[in-house]
Amino acid sequence: MGPWIASIASCEASLRLSAVDPTGKQPCNPIHDVVPCPTFPRGRSGGLMRTGLKSIPLLLLVIPGCSSPLDSPSAGPVLDTHLQGVIDRELSTVNTWQTEIGTEPRSSEVERALSHRLEELEGLTPVPEGSDIDLDLGMDLHGDPQRQIPLVLQDAVSASLLNNLNLQSARLQPAIQREEVIQAEAVFDVVLGAGYTFTKTRTPNQTSSIAALNNITGGSSPVDLNPTATSIRNNDAQVSLSKALTTDGEVSVSHDFQYQDNSSSGFTFSPNPYWQPSLSLDFSQPLLRGFGDKVTLAQVAIARKVEQESIETLRQELIDTVTATETAYWNLAFAWRSLAIQEWLVEASVELRDMIDRRRNFDASLADWAQAVATVEQRASDVINFQQAVKEASDQLKVLMNDPRYPLAGETVLAPIDEMVNTPIEIDFRESLLTAISMRPDVRNSIFQIDIARINELVADNARLPELDFQAQVTTTGMSDEFGQGMDRTYGGDFISYVLGLAFQYPLGNRAAEAGYRQARLERSASMIDYRRAIQATILDVKTNLREVMDNAELISSTRTARLATAESLRALEVERDTLASLTPTFLNLLFSTQAQLATARSNEFQAIVSYNTSVAELYQSMGIILDMHQIGIEMLDEHSSWGSVLEPDSPPTR
């Protein structure tokens, strides 16, 4: 099998894991058909699908009819009634309620009061929606003007999936585990054996005699048998086929071809030299301890569970990478807008400084002008810090993307072009918890651990039985001075030998096996506790992230109201500035501070939107569905796929 890669595609019925079909008509991966394929409509924000969880079905990890993790080792985690009871107990107090988060709230009192000039206030606001953020970032490390490259969120996510170094390693692990499954299954392959030996022996013999009848005397007299030496040349060739059975027995067929020349002085053998072929059938089978495919196939089943665990671990790496990329993208977008806000603040203060300079001979003092100059220079110096923040945020995103088009060592700065907006989502609390319990890789892995513990307990229980092994052998032999005739006599069945046997063994007290069984039961209990801990951690994560989404949605409304109020205050001050007969130091300080307040209010509004978008991503991460929201699936390439050079991990696989 080939390595696993992440791909952005629709849900396919073949080798896919947790992929999503936008039509909702195609089935999910049959290997993991334990979870139905949910449907998620696409949202607006940067291609991110956030329009709601309303369409998520009730996802339960239930396999009807599954009673043993050995019954269907490739069907995903086995959730029996006991584990279902754990879920029901944890969610017994959670009521179903549904709410829409992030919708435009009803107008605040400030917005209603300023409704007649909202368009004017939006124009006065720094970095209004739809602004072209093309800013000067200063010089790069080579002394050249800093270059920029536009980037959309979906392209950033795609690059991270293909090139992220953590995923480079993680996506190989399922393939590695798949090879271990094959190794475990290979124990039951047919084994071909062959061998040849040549033996030459020459040994001295004792002198012996026998009584022989004397025809002349009518009596008996001894006759000496005095072969001084025995010389034997033996050529022996063997070929065999053997196979381990899933019942823990073994069957083998062996053919032996022996050619012997016996030369003893004083004796004549017939036939000599001669062929002595033989055919043997051997069978051995445990009858108590180790009997049955449940025990024998345990290691194969465990290897498959570990393979599925590695797939879930890869899903977790994908989920974390997508979430981190999305967060880094919005942080970079915020850094760009913060720089744009700061440059707006510099321009506003420069405009006010120039106006004061023109009125120095009229009503502005040198102190007023000096204060304006100091404010401009301070704000201009802050631009450098904001430029540095943009470059650092760009490098953080480059690390996650690891895209050869945007190397980390390069001085090109990434510029997000997605609009910073908040798209509403619909949430059902209980349904969200059930979805998280079904989809989170750590919860699924905890169930796999329970499955493995069950298998180990079954094996340990069987190990408490006595050893009672059955053995049987049947052999047929032939002999002739011609090979063909010797084979005919072998298969003729005139010389057949049988062996039947039973071997019994049982340690008195059986302490080791009993202790192993108790250990297996304790380990299974520990895995159940770990599962409950995973459920609780899931509930905590979902609740925490859901609160953050709701709080950040409210924060967007609050910061928008604060920004509009501050913009109205600045508008009024600018009107007063243009009509005021003289500029007092107090008025100038108020004007400068109001400009800074509007910049801060706009920055807070952007920060609230970023926090909302990242908290939504973290909510989907805690529910284990962020891959589905991006229509990302896992596909196994076939074993003939080309993976390029190991020394060049950035080379994309080809099919």
N, C-alpha and C positions, 0 to 999 in steps of 0.2 A: 504494500500500500504506500501511497505517496504522502508527503507532508500535507498538513492542513493549512489553508490560507483563509483570510477574511475577504469576503467579496460583497459588493453592494449590488444587490439584485433582489428580485422577487422571490417569494417562497416557491420552491420546487419540490416535487414529490420524490426526487432522488436523494442525493447526499447533501441535505441541508439541515441546519440546526437552528431553530428559533428564528427562521427567516419569516418575512411577512409578505403576504400577497395583498396588494392594494385593493383587489376586487373582493377578497375574502372568500374566493371560490376554490382555491387549490389547497390540498392538504399539506400539513407540515411534514417534517422529516419522519418517515416511518420508523426509523431507529429510535426516535424519541417521541413517539406518538402519544406519550403519556400526557402531553399538554396540547390542547387544541390550538390552532393557529389563530391568534387574535387579529383584528383589523383595526388599523389606526389611520384616520384621515390625515392628510397633509395640512400643516399650518402655513403661516406666512413668513415668520421671522427667519430670514436667512435660509429658507428651505427646511427649517426645523419643523417637524410634525408635532404640533403642540395643541391641536384643536380639541383634545379631550380624551378622557378615559371612559366616556359614556358607553362606547361600543365594545369595551373589553368584556368578554364573557366571564362567567364564573369559572375560574381555573382551579381545578383540584387535581392533585397528583394521585388519582385513583385508577388502578388497573383492575377491571372486573375479573374475578376468577383467579387472581394471582395469590397464591398462598405460600410460595417459597421463592427466595431469590434465585434458586437454581432452575425454576421452571422456565423462565424466559430471561436469560441473562443479558439480552441485548435490548430489552424493552424499556430501559430506564429504571429509575428508582422504584422500589416496591413499597407502596403505601397501604398497609393493612388497616383494619378497623381500629387497632390500638393507636397507631399514629394519627389516624383521623380524629380519634378522641382527644389527642393532645391539642390538635388545631381547634376543635370545637370548644375545649375547655379554655384555651387562651382567648378566644374571640367571643365567649359567651355573653360578655357585657357590652359588646360593640354593636350598636344599632346601625342600620342602613340609613345613611343620609347623603344627599347629593347636593353639591353646590358648584357654582361657576365662579372661578377665581380669575382676576385680572381683567374683568370687563370694565368698561368706562363707568365710573360711579356717577351718581347724580350730582349735578353741579353744586359746588359749595357756595356759600354766601358770598365769598369774594368773587367767584366767577360770575355769579348772577349780577353782582353790582357792576362788574367790568365787562359785561357781555357786549356792550355797544362798541368797545374798542379792543376786543381780543386780538383782532388781526394786527392792529398797530402794536400791541404789546408783544405779539409773537415776532414781529419784525425787529423790535428793539432788543429781543433776547439774543444773547450770543449763541452761535451755532444752532440756528433754527432747523427744524426737520427738513431734510432734502438738501442740506448744504453740501457743497463740494469741498471736502476737506483735503486740500492740496497745500501742505505747509512746508516751510523751510525747516529742515532738520540740521542745518549747519554743515560742517565738514565731517567726512568719514576719517578712518584711521590712515588712509592713504593721502589725505589732504585734498581730496576731490569733493565736489558737492554730493551730499547724500542722495542716493537713488532710492526710488520707491517702486514697489510692485503691488498692484491691487490683488486682493484675495477675498473670495467668498467663503463662508463657513463650510459649506459642503465639500469644497475642494480641500480645505484644511483637514477635515475629518478623513477624506479619502486618502490623502497623503500619509496621514498618521497610521492608518490601517495597513498600508502597503509597506511603509518604510520604518516605522518605529522600532527601535532596537530591542525594546522589551518584547515586542510581539515577534520579532525575528526569531527569538529563541522559543517563546511560548507556543508558537504555532507548529513547531516541530515535535512537541511533546506527545500529542495524540498519536502521531505516526510512530514514535519510538515505542509507546505503550502497545500499539497495534502489533509491532514486531514481537513484543513479549507474549502477546496472546497467541501468535503463531507458534512461538517456541513452546508454549504450554500445550498447545494442541498437537505439536509434532511428536510428543511422547507416544502417541498412538499410531504413528506411521509404521508401515511395514519395513522391517530391517532385513537387508540382504547381507548374508555372510558367506565368506569363502576362505579356504585355507589349503595349504599343501605342506606336508612334512616328509622328509626322507630320513630313514633310520637304518643304520648298519650296525649290527651287533655280532661280535665273535667272542664266545665264552668257552672256557674249558669245561669238561664234563667229568663226573664221577664214573668209575668202572662198576658195572653191574652185571649180574648173571642170572640166568633162569634155568630151571630144571627141564631137561629134554629127554624124551624116551629113546633108549638105545635098542634098536631092532635086533641086534645080535645077542646081547646078553638078556634082553627083556627087562632090564632095569632102567633107571634114569641117571643121567650124569649132567653136571652143570655146563651151561654154554655161556661163555663170556660175551657181553655186549659192551664194547669198548669204543664208543665214539669219542675220540680224543678231543673234539671241539665241535661247537655248533656255530654256524654262520648264517645269519638271516639278513636279507635286504628287504626293506619294507618301504613302499611308496604309498602315501595316504593322502588323498584329496577329499575335501569336504565342501559342500555348498548347502546353505540353509536359508530359510525364510522364517522370520519370527514377527509376531505382532502382539503388543500389549492390548488387552481388552479393556473396555470401559467398565467392566465388572471387577477390575483389578486383577484379573487372571492373565495368563500368557499362553499362547499357542505357538508352536514352532514345528516346522517340517525340515528335516535334514537328510541329506543324501551323502553317504560315505562310499568312496571308491578306493579299495585297498588292493594293491598289487604286491605279492610277496614271493620271494625266492628263498627257500630253506635248504641250506647245504650243510648236512651233518655227515661226518666221515663214518662209513660203515652202515649208513641207512639210506634208503630210497623212499621218497614221498611221492605220492601221486594224488592229484595233479601237482606238479611243481615245475616251474613257477605257476601261480594261480591268481585269478581275480576273485575278490570277495566283496561285492557291493552290498550295501545295506540301506534300508529306508526306515526312518524313525519318525513317529508323530508323538510329540510331547505336549501335555496340557497340565497346567497348574492353576488352581483357583482357591482363594480364601473363601471360607464358608461363613465366617462370623466377622472378625475384625477386618476392616478394609473391604468388605463385600459391597457391591452395588455401585452404580454410576453416580449416585449422589455424592459419594465420598471420593471416588476416583476422579470425577470431573470438577472437584472443588477448586483446584488450582486454576483450571481453565476459566471457571466462573468468576473467580476473584480477579484474574487478569483482565477479564472483560469489564468488570466493575471499575478497576483501576483505569482502564482505557477511557471509560465514560467519565470518570473523575477528571482525567486530564482534559477532556473536552470541556467540561464545566469550568475548569481552571482557565482554559483558553478564553472561554466566554467572559470570565471575570476580568482577565487582562484586557480584552476588547472593550468591555464596559468601562473599566477605569481609564483606558486610553482615550476613548471617545469623550468621556466626561471631562478629563483633564484638558483635552484639545479644545472643547467647547468653552470651558472656563478661561483658558489662556486666550482664546480668540476674543471673547468679550472684554477681558482685561486689557488687551491691546487696543480694542476699539475705544474703550474708556480713556486710555492713555492718549490716544490721538485727539479725542474731544477735549480732554483736559488741556492739552497744548493749544488747541484752537481757542478755547475759552481764555487762556492766559494771553494769547496774542490779541484777542479782542479787547481784553482789559488794558493791554499796553496801548493799543490804538485809541481807546477811549481816553486814557490819561494823557496821551500825546496831544490829542485834539484839545483837551482842556488846558494843557500847558501852553500850547500855541496861542490860545485865546487870551490867556493871562499875559503872555508876552506882548501881545498886541495892545493890551490895555495898561501896560506898565506906566505909560506917561499920562494915563487918565485916572484910574481909580485902583489899580493893582500895585501893591508894594513889591519891593525887591524880595522881601521875606516870603510873600505869597508865591512869587515866581520860583524862588529857590525850593520851596516846599513841593511845588509841582514837579520841578526837575528831579528832586530826590525820589518822589513817588514813581515817576516814569522809569528812572534807572533801576530802582528796586524791582519793579515789575518786569523790566526787561531782563534783569539778571535771573529772575525766577524762570524765564523761558528756557534758559539753558538746562535747568533741572528737569523741566517737563520734556525737553528734547531727549535727555538722557533716559528718562523713564520710558519713552516710546521705544528707543533702541533696545533697552533691556527687555521690555515686554515682547518685542519682536524676536529677540534671541530665544526667549523662553518657548515661544511657539515653534520656532525652528527646531529646537531640541526635540520636541514631541513629534513634529512632522518628519524630520530627518530626510527631507526631500532633496535629492541631488540637484534639483533646479534652484533651490534656495539653500546653499550650504551654510552651515553655521559660521564657518570662517569667512564667508563673504560679507560684504558691507551693505548689501541691499536690505532695505527695511520693508517689512510687510505692511500693507495698508488695507485693513478690513473695509469693505464697501457695503456690507449689509446694513440696512437701516436699524438703528437701535430703537426697537419698538417692543412692546410687551403684548404677546398674543394670549388671549384668554384660554383657560383650560377648564374642563369639567371634571370634578373629582367625586367619586363615591368612596367614602372612607373604608367601609367594610370590604367592598370589592377591591379596593387598592391593597388592603392587607392580604386578601386571599391571592391576588395576583402576585404579590411579592413572595408569598410563601411558595407559590408554584414555580416562579421563574428565577428566583435568586440562585446563583450558582452555589453559594455556601450552604443554603438549605438543601439543595439537591445533593450536594456532596455529603452532607451529614446523613441523608437517607442511604446513600451508597455505603457509607461506613456501617450503618445498621445492617444492610444486606450482607456485607462482608463478615460482620460479627455473627450473624445468623449462620452463615456457611461454616465458619470456624467452630461454632457451637455444635453443629451437626456432625462435623468430623470428629470433634473431641468426644461427643457422646458415643459414636461408633468405636472409638479407640478404647472404651471401657470393656468391650467384649473380649472373650478369650480368643487366642489365635487357634484356628482350626483350618488347616490347609489341606486341600485334596491334590494329589499328584497322580498322573496316569501317563503311561508310556507303552507304545506298541511298536515293535521292530520286526521287520522281515529281512532275511539274509539269504544270499545265494553264493555259490562257489563254482568255478569252472576255470579251465586253462584258457578259455576264450572269453573275451569281454562280453560279447553279445549273449552268449549262452548263460553267463553268470547273471546278467541283467534279467534274462527270461526267468531264471530260477528265483531271483529276488521277487519279481512281481507275480510269480506263480503261487506264492504263499505257502510253500511246503515247510518252511522253517520260520515260525512266528514266535516271538517272545512277548510277554506281557509283564507290566509292572503296575500295581495299584498301591496307593499308600495314603495314609492320613497322618498328619503331624499336629499335635496339640501342645499348647503352651499357655500358661496363665500364672502371672506373678501373684503370690500369696499376699493378700491385702490390697493389691492393685492400686497402691497409693499414687503412683505417678499419673496414671490415667484419670483417676478420680480428681486429683488436683488440677490436671489440665482441663477437665470438664468444668470444674468450679471456676477456674480462671476465665474460660471462654464465656461462661454465663455472666461473670462480673464485667468483662469487657463489653458484652452486649448491653448490660445495664448502663455502663458508662457512655456508650454510643447513644442510648436513648436520652440520657441527660444532656449530652452535647446537642442532640436534636432540639430539645426544649430550649436550650440556651440560644441556638440559632434562631428559633421562632421568636423568642423574646427580643433578641438583637434586631431582628427584622421589623418587629412591631415598633420598637424604639426608633429605629432609623426612619421608618415611614412617617411616624407621628412627628418627629423632629423636623424632617424636611417639609412635611405638609404645613406645619406651623410657619416655617420660614417662608414658604411660598405665599401664604396668606398675609403674613406680616409685611413682606416686601411689596405685595400688591397694594396694601393700604399705604405703605410708605411712598409709593409712586404718586398716589393721589395727594398726599400731604405735601410732598416736595413740589409738585406742580402748582398747588395753591400758593405755597410760599414764594415760588419763582414769579408767579403772576403779580402777587402783591408787591414784591420788590421791584419788578419792572414798572408797575404803576407809580411807585415812589420815585424811581429814577426819572420817569417821564415827566412827572410834576416838577421835579427839581430842574430838569433841563429847560422846561418852559419858563420857570422862574429865572433861570440863569440868563435866558435870552431877553427877558423883559426887565430884569432888575437893573436899577440905576447904578449900583456899585456892588462889587464882590467883596464880601467880608471874609476874614480867615475862617470864621465858624461855618459859613456857607460852603466854602471850598472844601473844608474837611468833611462836611456832610456829603458833598457831591462825590468826593473820592471814596469815602467809605460805602456809599450806596452802590457805586460801581462794583466795588469788591464784594458787597453782599449779593448783588445780582449774579456775579460770576460764581460765587460759592453756591448760591441757590440752584443755578443751572447745573453745576457739577454734582450737587447732591441729587438732583433729579436723574441725571445720567447714571450715577452710582446706584440709585434705587432700581433703575431699569436693568442694569448689569446684575445686581444682586437677585432680582426676580428671575432673570433668564438662567443664571447659574443655579439658583435654588430649584428651578423646574428641572434642569438637567440632573441635579443631585437627587431630586425626588424620583425621576425615572431610573437613575442609577440604583437607588435603594430598593426600587421595585423590580429591578432586573430586566427592564424593558427598553432601555435606551437604544439598544441595537435594533429592536423592532421599530422604534420611532424613526430611525434613520434608514430602515429597510436594509439592514446588514445581516447577512447570513454567513454560515461557515460551510465551506465546500471542501471535500477531499478530492484532490487531484489524483488521477490514476497513476499507477506505478511507473508508467512510461513518460511522465511529465519531466521536462527539463528544468532544473533548478539553478542553472548557471554555476559559477564558481563559488566555492565555499568562502574564498577570500574576498568575494565581491557580493556581500549580502544585499546590496541595494538593487541588484539585477532582478527585474520582475520575472516570475515564472512564466514559461511559455507552454502551451498545450499542443 
